[in-house]
């Protein structure tokens, strides 16, 4: 079949790879000049199957209310005008609240872990087949706690993951120091943690761009610098997609047997134009990437900081720290007072935990900004939509939130199998199937 994939982040390129591997003729469209230049560009770098947990839990509503008054809140709701597009945020928020209970939390965890495990194996298979190098570290993920009350919940979280086949174990302060000696300077603050040896980390942008090159070598056509303007339907099916070349302004109509939308947060607005309404709403996330000054004191295990809800990952001679989510529209500003406060918090946290290890100056280094922001395509459950829409020839692969890197390879493989009429081998509720 001739298949067009809209979007060239980790989800779209993984989709293209698995489709071309199965013999399809594939075209990928993206408005950027290369793959992974938006949401996949500078994420937390973690393949975190053991932390596939939804934001919605029984404690989330009260925490969200408290956090509304803090510029450094891990999860910040920024209310939008309900008379405009803001009503979509309120609808999303109501569905989020409906999932803030123990029954829904466990149900959603099961779905996320199932996709995570499937995707982790799919990633390993792709790496074995391609030999792609992307600053991969297979040293696990350690989650550290600095207060006793929070640490007391670690055993329950580990037990729930164990129930679904993920070995996330509770460790003492001393065990944590043995796992990651770089904690030595901060050891007095740490109560304990959890550790999952099977998790890993690596640069999603580098992986995606390298995979795109291998897709092109197999015949995938990439239309870079092309805006997707419309889905054109006839008889309840998509017949063409209108795309415009940003360089020439030329409009083209792309025909295909099937179309896959993998445009992250921008998937939902495009779907609404053809009557498909999915609760995918942008969550603005931040990251900072710092040059490592003292490699011997920098961590090699990927980390989760419970107190500020951020992740840290070693990427060669750099340290990436990422965290905080704002649910407040399609804003990508890095210069507002709120954005500057959140970026400064990330830099400050690195200095607190690993003092003097990185160059955490707030200005640009070597011509490349330290800070980045991107829109996480979030659903109220954190479970992505992977499957067939009610519109003929139109498929969706979006809504991965903060787990796009963790779920990317498997999401691409799964939708390719669905398009081929097969059922992927995992316990996951595929959309429209």
C-alpha positions as CSV (number, residue, x, y, z in Angstrom):
1,X,0.0,0.0,0.0
2,X,0.9,3.6,-0.4
3,X,0.9,5.2,3.1
4,X,1.4,8.8,4.1
5,X,2.6,9.6,7.6
6,X,2.1,13.1,8.9
7,X,4.7,14.0,11.5
8,X,8.4,13.1,11.8
9,X,9.0,12.9,15.5
10,X,9.9,9.6,17.3
11,X,6.3,8.4,16.7
12,X,6.0,9.2,13.0
13,X,9.5,8.0,12.1
14,X,9.1,4.8,14.0
15,X,5.8,4.3,12.2
16,X,7.5,4.9,8.8
17,X,10.3,2.4,9.7
18,X,7.9,-0.4,10.5
19,X,5.7,0.3,7.5
20,X,8.6,0.3,5.0
21,X,10.0,-2.9,6.6
22,X,6.7,-4.5,5.8
23,X,6.9,-3.6,2.2
24,X,4.7,-0.4,2.0
25,X,5.5,2.7,0.0
26,X,5.8,5.4,2.6
27,X,5.9,9.2,2.5
28,X,6.5,11.3,5.6
29,X,5.5,15.0,5.9
30,X,6.9,17.4,8.4
31,X,7.1,21.2,8.7
32,X,10.6,21.2,10.0
33,X,13.9,20.7,8.0
34,X,14.7,17.4,9.8
35,X,13.2,14.8,12.0
36,X,12.6,15.2,15.8
37,X,12.9,19.0,15.9
38,X,9.8,19.6,18.0
39,X,8.5,17.5,20.8
40,X,11.2,14.8,20.4
41,X,14.0,17.3,20.3
42,X,15.2,17.5,23.9
43,X,13.1,15.3,26.2
44,X,14.2,13.6,29.4
45,X,16.0,10.9,27.5
46,X,14.5,8.1,29.6
47,X,13.1,4.7,28.4
48,X,11.2,4.4,31.7
49,X,8.9,1.4,31.5
50,X,8.9,1.2,35.3
51,X,7.6,4.8,35.6
52,X,4.8,4.5,33.2
53,X,2.4,6.1,35.6
54,X,-0.5,8.5,34.7
55,X,-0.6,12.0,36.1
56,X,-4.1,11.3,37.3
57,X,-4.2,9.8,40.8
58,X,-6.2,10.3,44.0
59,X,-3.7,12.9,45.2
60,X,-3.5,14.9,42.0
61,X,-6.5,17.3,42.4
62,X,-5.3,18.7,45.8
63,X,-1.7,18.9,44.6
64,X,-2.8,20.7,41.4
65,X,-4.7,23.3,43.4
66,X,-1.7,24.0,45.6
67,X,0.6,24.1,42.7
68,X,-1.5,26.7,40.8
69,X,0.2,29.4,42.8
70,X,3.8,28.3,42.2
71,X,5.8,29.2,39.1
72,X,7.9,26.1,39.8
73,X,5.0,23.6,40.2
74,X,5.6,20.2,38.6
75,X,2.1,20.2,37.1
76,X,0.6,23.6,36.5
77,X,-2.9,24.3,35.1
78,X,-3.1,27.7,33.4
79,X,-6.8,28.3,32.8
80,X,-7.7,29.5,29.3
81,X,-10.7,31.4,28.1
82,X,-13.6,28.9,28.0
83,X,-15.4,31.0,25.4
84,X,-12.7,30.3,22.9
85,X,-10.6,27.2,22.4
86,X,-10.2,27.1,26.2
87,X,-13.3,24.9,26.5
88,X,-11.1,22.0,25.2
89,X,-8.9,22.5,28.2
90,X,-11.9,22.3,30.6
91,X,-13.2,19.2,28.9
92,X,-9.7,17.6,29.2
93,X,-9.6,18.7,32.9
94,X,-12.9,17.1,33.7
95,X,-11.8,13.8,32.1
96,X,-8.6,14.0,34.1
97,X,-10.5,14.4,37.3
98,X,-12.6,11.4,36.5
99,X,-9.4,9.3,36.4
100,X,-8.2,10.6,39.8
101,X,-9.1,7.4,41.7
102,X,-7.3,4.2,42.6
103,X,-9.3,2.0,40.2
104,X,-8.7,4.2,37.2
105,X,-5.1,4.7,38.2
106,X,-4.3,0.9,38.2
107,X,-6.3,0.3,35.0
108,X,-4.3,3.1,33.3
109,X,-1.0,1.8,34.7
110,X,-1.7,-1.6,33.2
111,X,-2.2,-0.1,29.8
112,X,0.9,2.1,30.0
113,X,3.2,-0.7,31.2
114,X,1.9,-3.1,28.6
115,X,2.7,-0.6,25.8
116,X,6.0,0.3,27.5
117,X,7.3,-3.3,27.7
118,X,6.2,-4.0,24.1
119,X,7.9,-0.8,23.0
120,X,11.1,-1.4,24.9
121,X,11.6,-4.7,23.1
122,X,10.7,-3.1,19.8
123,X,13.4,-0.4,20.4
124,X,16.0,-3.1,21.1
125,X,15.1,-4.9,17.9
126,X,15.4,-1.7,15.9
127,X,18.8,-1.0,17.4
128,X,20.0,-4.5,16.8
129,X,18.9,-4.3,13.2
130,X,20.3,-0.8,12.5
131,X,23.2,-0.4,14.8
132,X,22.1,3.2,15.6
133,X,24.2,4.9,18.3
134,X,22.5,7.6,20.4
135,X,24.4,8.0,23.7
136,X,22.6,4.9,25.0
137,X,23.2,3.9,28.6
138,X,21.7,0.6,29.8
139,X,22.3,1.3,33.5
140,X,18.7,1.5,34.7
141,X,16.7,4.4,36.3
142,X,17.0,5.4,40.0
143,X,14.2,7.4,41.7
144,X,15.4,9.2,44.8
145,X,13.5,10.7,47.7
146,X,14.4,13.4,50.1
147,X,11.6,13.2,52.6
148,X,10.3,10.3,54.5
149,X,6.6,10.7,53.8
150,X,7.1,10.5,50.0
151,X,9.5,7.6,50.4
152,X,6.9,5.7,52.4
153,X,4.8,5.4,49.3
154,X,7.6,3.9,47.2
155,X,6.9,0.3,48.3
156,X,3.3,0.5,47.0
157,X,4.4,1.9,43.7
158,X,7.0,-0.8,43.3
159,X,4.5,-3.5,44.2
160,X,2.1,-2.2,41.6
161,X,4.8,-2.3,38.9
162,X,5.8,-5.8,40.0
163,X,2.2,-6.9,39.5
164,X,2.6,-6.1,35.8
165,X,6.0,-7.7,35.4
166,X,8.3,-4.7,36.0
167,X,11.1,-5.2,38.7
168,X,11.2,-1.9,40.4
169,X,12.7,-2.4,43.8
170,X,12.9,-0.2,46.9
171,X,16.5,0.6,47.9
172,X,18.1,2.2,51.0
173,X,20.3,5.3,50.9
174,X,23.4,3.2,51.0
175,X,22.2,0.9,48.2
176,X,21.4,4.0,46.1
177,X,24.9,5.4,46.7
178,X,26.4,2.0,45.5
179,X,24.2,2.2,42.4
180,X,25.1,5.8,41.6
181,X,28.3,7.0,43.4
182,X,27.7,10.5,42.0
183,X,25.2,11.0,44.8
184,X,28.0,11.2,47.3
185,X,27.9,15.1,47.7
186,X,24.1,15.0,48.2
187,X,23.9,11.8,50.2
188,X,22.8,13.5,53.5
189,X,19.6,14.7,51.9
190,X,18.6,11.4,50.4
191,X,16.2,9.1,52.4
192,X,16.1,6.2,49.9
193,X,14.8,5.4,46.5
194,X,13.7,2.8,44.0
195,X,15.7,1.3,41.2
196,X,14.9,-0.5,38.0
197,X,17.8,-2.1,36.3
198,X,16.0,-2.9,33.1
199,X,15.3,0.7,32.2
200,X,17.7,2.8,30.1
201,X,18.4,6.2,28.6
202,X,19.5,7.8,25.4
203,X,19.1,10.8,23.0
204,X,15.7,10.6,21.3
205,X,16.6,13.2,18.8
206,X,19.7,11.5,17.6
207,X,18.0,8.1,17.5
208,X,15.0,9.5,15.5
209,X,17.2,11.4,13.0
210,X,19.4,8.3,12.4
211,X,16.3,6.1,12.0
212,X,14.9,8.6,9.5
213,X,18.2,8.3,7.4
214,X,17.7,4.5,7.4
215,X,14.1,4.9,6.4
216,X,15.2,7.1,3.5
217,X,17.8,4.5,2.5
218,X,14.9,2.0,2.3
219,X,12.9,4.2,0.0
220,X,10.8,6.4,2.3
221,X,10.2,9.8,0.8
222,X,10.5,12.7,3.3
223,X,8.8,16.0,2.5
224,X,10.6,18.4,4.8
225,X,9.5,22.0,5.3
226,X,5.9,21.2,4.4
227,X,2.9,22.4,6.3
228,X,-0.1,20.1,6.5
229,X,-3.0,22.4,5.6
230,X,-6.0,20.1,5.4
231,X,-7.4,16.6,5.2
232,X,-9.7,16.3,2.2
233,X,-12.5,13.9,2.5
234,X,-15.0,12.4,0.1
235,X,-17.6,9.8,1.1
236,X,-16.5,9.6,4.7
237,X,-12.9,8.8,3.7
238,X,-9.8,10.9,3.3
239,X,-8.8,11.1,-0.3
240,X,-5.9,13.5,-0.2
241,X,-3.9,15.7,2.1
242,X,-3.1,19.3,1.2
243,X,0.5,20.3,2.0
244,X,2.3,23.5,1.3
245,X,6.1,23.9,0.7
246,X,7.4,26.5,3.1
247,X,10.2,27.4,0.8
248,X,8.3,27.9,-2.5
249,X,4.7,28.3,-1.2
250,X,3.6,25.6,-3.7
251,X,0.5,23.6,-2.7
252,X,0.4,19.9,-3.3
253,X,-2.2,17.2,-2.9
254,X,-0.9,13.9,-1.6
255,X,-2.8,10.7,-2.4
256,X,-2.5,7.5,-0.5
257,X,-4.3,4.3,0.4
258,X,-3.9,5.1,4.1
259,X,-2.9,8.2,6.2
260,X,-1.4,8.2,9.7
261,X,-1.6,11.2,11.9
262,X,1.5,11.4,14.2
263,X,1.7,15.2,14.8
264,X,1.8,15.2,18.6
265,X,-0.3,18.0,20.1
266,X,-1.2,19.2,16.7
267,X,-3.0,16.0,15.8
268,X,-6.2,16.8,17.7
269,X,-7.0,20.2,15.9
270,X,-6.5,18.5,12.5
271,X,-8.7,15.6,13.5
272,X,-11.5,18.0,14.6
273,X,-11.7,19.3,11.0
274,X,-13.0,15.9,9.9
275,X,-15.3,15.3,12.9
276,X,-12.9,13.2,15.1
277,X,-12.7,14.6,18.6
278,X,-9.9,13.2,20.8
279,X,-8.9,14.7,24.2
280,X,-5.3,15.3,23.3
281,X,-4.2,18.6,24.9
282,X,-0.7,20.2,24.9
283,X,1.4,20.0,28.1
284,X,4.3,22.4,27.9
285,X,7.4,20.7,29.2
286,X,10.9,22.1,29.8
287,X,14.4,20.8,29.7
288,X,18.0,22.1,30.1
289,X,21.1,20.5,28.7
290,X,24.4,21.4,30.4
291,X,28.0,20.7,29.5
292,X,29.7,18.4,32.1
293,X,32.7,20.0,33.7
294,X,33.7,17.1,36.0
295,X,32.9,13.8,34.2
296,X,34.2,11.7,37.1
297,X,31.5,13.2,39.4
298,X,28.6,13.2,37.0
299,X,25.9,10.5,37.1
300,X,25.7,7.6,34.6
301,X,22.5,6.1,35.9
302,X,19.4,8.0,34.7
303,X,17.6,9.6,37.6
304,X,14.2,10.8,38.8
305,X,14.0,13.5,41.4
306,X,10.9,13.0,43.5
307,X,10.9,16.4,45.1
308,X,10.7,18.5,42.0
309,X,9.4,15.7,39.6
310,X,12.2,16.0,37.1
311,X,14.5,13.6,35.3
312,X,18.3,13.7,34.8
313,X,20.1,11.7,32.1
314,X,23.8,11.6,31.0
315,X,24.2,12.1,27.3
316,X,27.9,11.8,26.5
317,X,29.6,14.9,27.8
318,X,26.3,16.6,28.7
319,X,23.6,16.3,31.4
320,X,20.0,16.6,30.5
321,X,17.4,17.6,33.1
322,X,13.8,17.8,32.2
323,X,10.5,18.3,34.0
324,X,7.5,20.4,34.8
325,X,4.3,20.5,32.8
326,X,2.0,23.4,32.1
327,X,-1.5,22.6,30.8
328,X,-2.3,25.9,29.1
329,X,-2.5,25.9,25.3
330,X,0.0,26.0,22.5
331,X,2.4,28.5,24.1
332,X,6.1,27.9,23.3
333,X,7.5,31.1,24.8
334,X,10.8,30.7,26.7
335,X,11.1,34.3,27.7
336,X,8.1,34.9,29.9
337,X,8.7,35.3,33.7
338,X,7.0,31.9,34.2
339,X,9.2,30.1,31.7
340,X,12.4,31.8,33.0
341,X,11.5,30.7,36.6
342,X,11.0,27.1,35.5
343,X,14.2,27.0,33.6
344,X,16.1,28.5,36.5
345,X,14.6,25.9,38.8
346,X,16.1,23.1,36.6
347,X,19.5,24.7,36.7
348,X,19.3,25.3,40.4
349,X,18.4,21.7,41.0
350,X,21.4,20.3,39.1
351,X,23.6,22.5,41.2
352,X,22.0,21.4,44.5
353,X,22.3,17.7,43.7
354,X,25.6,17.8,41.7
355,X,27.4,21.0,42.8
356,X,30.0,22.2,40.4
357,X,29.6,19.2,38.1
358,X,28.0,21.0,35.1
359,X,28.2,24.5,33.6
360,X,24.7,25.7,34.7
361,X,25.0,29.3,33.6
362,X,21.7,30.7,32.4
363,X,23.1,32.1,29.2
364,X,23.8,30.2,25.9
365,X,26.8,28.0,25.7
366,X,28.7,27.5,22.5
367,X,25.9,29.0,20.4
368,X,23.4,26.5,21.6
369,X,20.8,27.5,24.2
370,X,20.7,25.6,27.4
371,X,17.0,25.6,27.7
372,X,14.2,24.1,25.5
373,X,10.5,23.8,25.7
374,X,8.1,21.5,23.8
375,X,4.5,20.5,23.8
376,X,3.7,17.0,25.2
377,X,0.5,15.6,23.6
378,X,-1.3,14.6,26.8
379,X,-4.5,12.6,27.3
380,X,-6.4,12.6,30.6
381,X,-5.3,9.0,31.2
382,X,-1.8,9.4,29.7
383,X,-2.7,6.5,27.4
384,X,-2.1,7.4,23.7
385,X,-4.5,6.9,20.9
386,X,-3.2,4.2,18.5
387,X,-5.5,2.9,15.9
388,X,-8.2,3.6,13.2
389,X,-10.5,6.6,13.3
390,X,-14.1,6.6,12.1
391,X,-13.0,8.3,8.9
392,X,-12.0,5.9,6.2
393,X,-8.2,5.6,5.5
394,X,-7.4,7.7,8.5
395,X,-5.3,6.3,11.4
396,X,-4.0,8.0,14.5
397,X,-0.8,7.5,16.6
398,X,-0.7,10.4,19.1
399,X,-1.3,11.4,22.7
400,X,1.9,9.9,24.3
401,X,2.4,12.8,26.7
402,X,5.7,12.5,28.5
403,X,6.2,8.9,27.4
404,X,6.8,9.4,23.7
405,X,10.4,8.1,23.9
406,X,9.4,5.2,26.1
407,X,6.4,4.3,23.9
408,X,7.7,5.4,20.5
409,X,9.2,2.3,18.9
410,X,6.3,0.1,20.0
411,X,3.7,2.6,18.9
412,X,5.2,2.6,15.4
413,X,5.4,-1.1,15.3
414,X,1.8,-1.6,16.6
415,X,0.1,0.7,14.2
416,X,2.0,-0.9,11.3
417,X,0.7,-4.3,12.4
418,X,-2.8,-2.9,12.7
419,X,-2.7,-1.4,9.2
420,X,-1.7,-4.9,8.0
421,X,-4.7,-6.4,9.7
422,X,-2.8,-7.9,12.6
423,X,-3.3,-7.6,16.3
424,X,-0.2,-6.6,18.2
425,X,0.7,-9.1,21.0
426,X,0.0,-7.0,24.1
427,X,-2.9,-6.3,26.4
428,X,-3.7,-2.8,25.1
429,X,-6.9,-1.2,24.1
430,X,-6.3,0.1,20.6
431,X,-8.4,3.0,19.4
432,X,-11.2,2.0,17.0
433,X,-10.2,-1.7,17.0
